[in-house]
Amino acid sequence: MSWAVEEWKEGLSPRVLQKIHELESQVDKLKRERQQRQFQLESLEAALQKQKQKVENEKNEAATLQRANQSLLELCDSLEKAKQKTSRDVQVKESQVRIQSGQLNSTKKDIERLEQEVER
């Protein structure tokens, strides 16, 4: 088949044949360049997709971390409220203990006074 492709060149001047050869070489060179650029384009597209996926993964991770952070903030608020309630409860109980301690001391004094009266 190659001979049929070359047959149309028969009878052409050497100068025209040289020009045809140069043009064919240039076409081959351009085809190779096109293939290289196509490969580069495909490689860049693959890299772009990889980067897009990475960005998407980072966004998802950031959203997950944001939710976890929000959950921790809510937990901290809840613990702070529980701490404040416990602190108030402790203060109330300490106050009750002081009152009862005062009542106990007063009752002890009353008992001592009554015992002294009984002894007399």
Secondary structure, 3 states (H helix, E strand, C coil): CHHHHHHCCCCCCHHHHHHHHHHHHHHHHHHHHHHHHHHHHHHHHHHHHHHHHHHHHHHHHHHHHHHHHHHHHHHHHHHHHHHHHHHHHHHHHHHHHHHHHHHHHHHHHHHHHHHHHHHC
